[in-house]
Structures are given as structure tokens and as C-alpha cells.
Amino acid sequence: MTTPTVMRPVTSKYGLGIRSRVRPFHLRSILVTALTMILALIFIWPFLCMVGWTFNQIDVVMNPLLPIPAKFSMQFYQLVFSEKYQMHRYALNSILVAVATMMLSTFTTTLAGYAFAKLRFPGRDLLFSIIIGIMLLPTTTMLVPQFVVMKELGLVNKYWGLILPSVGGGAFGIFMMRQFMLSIPTEMLEAARMDGASEFDLFFRIVVPNASAGIGVIATLSLRDSWNALLWPQIIISDVNKRLLMPAIVTLNQMQVADVYALPVVRAAAILAALVPLALYAYSQRYFISTLAGAIKG
């Protein structure tokens, strides 16, 4: 009669070494994640408190350090869309200007980036150096020349006066798009030309699909800048009916003494306005990583 053999697990010294290295790694990851969450909560806590304050009734005392309203109410957000303040009209004006600016500036920036990266023409390097130099100029130094040009063109108090200065996409947008275009293989473009593709087909069928990440980043930045624009719309638009959202919020904030509801409405409108860039970054954050990687590689 044979005795059954009992198989015992054999523990290797290499296995113990791997476990000893893995456990500190996991512990360090947990600590880093916990610290990051704590820091994020510290930075976002004032914003949460302001959000909670907008849901509290104006005549009810609320702890300013806690984001929980003492008595829940939607009266401030109802006032935002009321006939007295009409923030929804200013928001529609901002949407119109921001979308038009985004579409035109993204298209022209993509064309400029492709031209500087893949085409050869006289004065290309000099023109690109001038664009890089423009990036060093403060934005405020260009306000007076822009206003003079818009006045001569008869575009004061018109939305085109807000849209046209941003059509070029800005020096930073052209620089970023050019760096991203450098990552597109030139051999692929040459092969398409040898197959008989026109420059129109080359740009829209090959360049644009391969540069979709960069285009998404440029569109996001353009929409954010147009939506958050404050100084230039205040200069070029004086008509109340054509006013944008951000200048309307600032104007209402200056009326706190005369209007007891001005500050609550300003805070509620500011929170609603902040949802747009937050949603943009949440949607397009995956494009930022690939675009920066392409720009660094280029």
C-alpha cells in the first residue's frame, strides 16, 4: 500500500523579496493619494461654501465655514433668470460670441500651424519669430491699437468687434499648433501628393484627422478665453442689450449698495458661469495630454 504524497508549497526567497518591495510601494501610493485628496479638498472647500451659500435664504444665518445651507432655497437662481437681472440674455450673447470666435480662431490657427510646420515659403522663419515675439508682449498694450482699428472699421458696439481680433487664434495658439503639426510625418503628406491629392484634400483628409487632439485643445482654450473675456468686451460694447455675461456680472457687483440682492445674484451667476469652463476641461482633458506630448516631441 502506497502512501499519498503531500505537496507542500515552496516559498522562494525571490518571492519574499518581491512582496517586501511591493508592500512599501502600495503604502506609498496610498499615502500620496490620501495627501492629494486632502489638498484638493482644502482648495475646493471655499468654492463649496460659496455654492452652499447661494442655496441659503438671504434672511437666514448660515455658518460660512460649512457648505450646508441653513435653509434650502432656490430664490437666488430664480433671480438670476428674472426680468430684473436677465442674466440669461447676457449668457446667450456670450454663447454666440464664444462659439463664433472658437470656430473661426480654431480654423485659422490650424491653417497657420500647418503652414509654419509643413510648408516652405519666403520669410517663414522671420514671420514665425515675430509671432514668438508677440507672445512676450502684455495683452493690455494691444488694447488701444485694437480699439482704434475697430473704430475705423465701424465695429464698435458690434459683436464682430469682439470676434475679429481673436480670429488669428493668438500667438500662443499658433505656436502650439505648429509644434503639434511637426509630429505629423512629412512622408505621409508626400505620399498623398504623389497619389494626386490636392492641398485641400491633404489638409482636410489627412492633417485635420491626425491633428484632432491639438484642434480640440485650441478650441477649448479659445472658447474659455472668449467666455471669460472681461476687459475687451467692456471697452468695445457699451450697449446694455449686447452686453456679455462677465461684464454684466461685474456691473451688477458694483451695485451692492443700491440693491440688497446684487451680491447673492452675482455669486449665483458666477457659479453658473464657472460651469462652462469646468465642463470644457472635464471633457477635453484627454486631448491636453496628447497635445502637450506631441508639442514636446515636435
HELIX and SHEET records of a PDB file:
HELIX    1   1 LYS A   13  THR A   54  1                                  42    
HELIX    2   2 GLN A   75  VAL A   80  1                                   6    
HELIX    3   3 MET A   87  LYS A  118  1                                  32    
HELIX    4   4 ARG A  124  ILE A  134  1                                  11    
HELIX    5   5 THR A  139  MET A  142  5                                   4    
HELIX    6   6 LEU A  143  GLU A  152  1                                  10    
HELIX    7   7 TRP A  160  ILE A  163  1                                   4    
HELIX    8   8 LEU A  164  SER A  166  5                                   3    
HELIX    9   9 GLY A  170  MET A  181  1                                  12    
HELIX   10  10 THR A  186  MET A  194  1                                   9    
HELIX   11  11 GLU A  199  LEU A  202  1                                   4    
HELIX   12  12 PHE A  203  VAL A  207  3                                   5    
HELIX   13  13 VAL A  208  ASN A  210  1                                   3    
HELIX   14  14 SER A  212  ASN A  228  1                                  17    
HELIX   15  15 LEU A  231  ILE A  236  1                                   6    
HELIX   16  16 VAL A  240  LYS A  242  5                                   3    
HELIX   17  17 LEU A  245  ASN A  253  1                                   9    
HELIX   18  18 ALA A  262  LYS A  297  1                                  36    
END                                                                             
